[in-house]
Amino acid sequence: MKTLKGLETWHEFVKNKNDKNLSDFIDDNAILYSPVVFTPIEGSFMVGMYLMAAREIIANSNFKYVREVCDDENAILEFVTEINEITVEGVDMIKFTAAGKLKEIKVMIRPLKAVSMVHQKMGAYLQKMNG
């Protein structure tokens, strides 16, 4: 089975918290659909900020991908993690460009208690990032 171009870079970013080449990895016109923000997040800078926050809040030491389904340009990655003793289940639906850049990501999480907690923690983290 061939590896989807860009997926290895994604796993490196999530697992090893490697954001060294994150700005090169995210397409200039990337879009992120957040489970807690109604309006899509657009552009490489803003998508990068949200991804770094999500990596810290959601992709903590309890985080692991439990299923991966891919085709030529898409990856659907099911994950589970625990935040403040609440089990969080979710899916990252990622579309890559032909060059392997992140073009679009839609994140879905459950249960409602987890959505509320992630919303609160992401807001606080992003506010801290902006000083």
ZIKA-V858534 format. One record per residue. N is the residue number from 1. RES is the residue in three letters. SS is DSSP state (alpha for helix, beta for strand, coil for the rest). Layout:
n:N res:RES ss:SS
n:N res:RES ss:SS
//
This chain:
n:1 res:MET ss:coil
n:2 res:LYS ss:coil
n:3 res:THR ss:coil
n:4 res:LEU ss:coil
n:5 res:LYS ss:coil
n:6 res:GLY ss:coil
n:7 res:LEU ss:alpha
n:8 res:GLU ss:alpha
n:9 res:THR ss:alpha
n:10 res:TRP ss:alpha
n:11 res:HIS ss:alpha
n:12 res:GLU ss:alpha
n:13 res:PHE ss:alpha
n:14 res:VAL ss:alpha
n:15 res:LYS ss:alpha
n:16 res:ASN ss:alpha
n:17 res:LYS ss:coil
n:18 res:ASN ss:coil
n:19 res:ASP ss:coil
n:20 res:LYS ss:coil
n:21 res:ASN ss:coil
n:22 res:LEU ss:alpha
n:23 res:SER ss:alpha
n:24 res:ASP ss:alpha
n:25 res:PHE ss:alpha
n:26 res:ILE ss:beta
n:27 res:ASP ss:beta
n:28 res:ASP ss:beta
n:29 res:ASN ss:beta
n:30 res:ALA ss:beta
n:31 res:ILE ss:beta
n:32 res:LEU ss:beta
n:33 res:TYR ss:beta
n:34 res:SER ss:coil
n:35 res:PRO ss:coil
n:36 res:VAL ss:coil
n:37 res:VAL ss:coil
n:38 res:PHE ss:coil
n:39 res:THR ss:coil
n:40 res:PRO ss:coil
n:41 res:ILE ss:beta
n:42 res:GLU ss:beta
n:43 res:GLY ss:coil
n:44 res:SER ss:alpha
n:45 res:PHE ss:alpha
n:46 res:MET ss:alpha
n:47 res:VAL ss:alpha
n:48 res:GLY ss:alpha
n:49 res:MET ss:alpha
n:50 res:TYR ss:alpha
n:51 res:LEU ss:alpha
n:52 res:MET ss:alpha
n:53 res:ALA ss:alpha
n:54 res:ALA ss:alpha
n:55 res:ARG ss:alpha
n:56 res:GLU ss:alpha
n:57 res:ILE ss:alpha
n:58 res:ILE ss:coil
n:59 res:ALA ss:coil
n:60 res:ASN ss:coil
n:61 res:SER ss:coil
n:62 res:ASN ss:coil
n:63 res:PHE ss:coil
n:64 res:LYS ss:beta
n:65 res:TYR ss:beta
n:66 res:VAL ss:beta
n:67 res:ARG ss:beta
n:68 res:GLU ss:beta
n:69 res:VAL ss:beta
n:70 res:CYS ss:beta
n:71 res:ASP ss:coil
n:72 res:ASP ss:coil
n:73 res:GLU ss:coil
n:74 res:ASN ss:beta
n:75 res:ALA ss:beta
n:76 res:ILE ss:beta
n:77 res:LEU ss:beta
n:78 res:GLU ss:beta
n:79 res:PHE ss:beta
n:80 res:VAL ss:beta
n:81 res:THR ss:beta
n:82 res:GLU ss:beta
n:83 res:ILE ss:beta
n:84 res:ASN ss:coil
n:85 res:GLU ss:coil
n:86 res:ILE ss:beta
n:87 res:THR ss:beta
n:88 res:VAL ss:beta
n:89 res:GLU ss:beta
n:90 res:GLY ss:beta
n:91 res:VAL ss:beta
n:92 res:ASP ss:beta
n:93 res:MET ss:beta
n:94 res:ILE ss:beta
n:95 res:LYS ss:beta
n:96 res:PHE ss:beta
n:97 res:THR ss:coil
n:98 res:ALA ss:coil
n:99 res:ALA ss:coil
n:100 res:GLY ss:coil
n:101 res:LYS ss:coil
n:102 res:LEU ss:beta
n:103 res:LYS ss:beta
n:104 res:GLU ss:beta
n:105 res:ILE ss:beta
n:106 res:LYS ss:beta
n:107 res:VAL ss:beta
n:108 res:MET ss:beta
n:109 res:ILE ss:beta
n:110 res:ARG ss:beta
n:111 res:PRO ss:coil
n:112 res:LEU ss:alpha
n:113 res:LYS ss:alpha
n:114 res:ALA ss:alpha
n:115 res:VAL ss:alpha
n:116 res:SER ss:alpha
n:117 res:MET ss:alpha
n:118 res:VAL ss:alpha
n:119 res:HIS ss:alpha
n:120 res:GLN ss:alpha
n:121 res:LYS ss:alpha
n:122 res:MET ss:alpha
n:123 res:GLY ss:alpha
n:124 res:ALA ss:alpha
n:125 res:TYR ss:alpha
n:126 res:LEU ss:alpha
n:127 res:GLN ss:alpha
n:128 res:LYS ss:alpha
n:129 res:MET ss:alpha
n:130 res:ASN ss:coil
n:131 res:GLY ss:coil
//
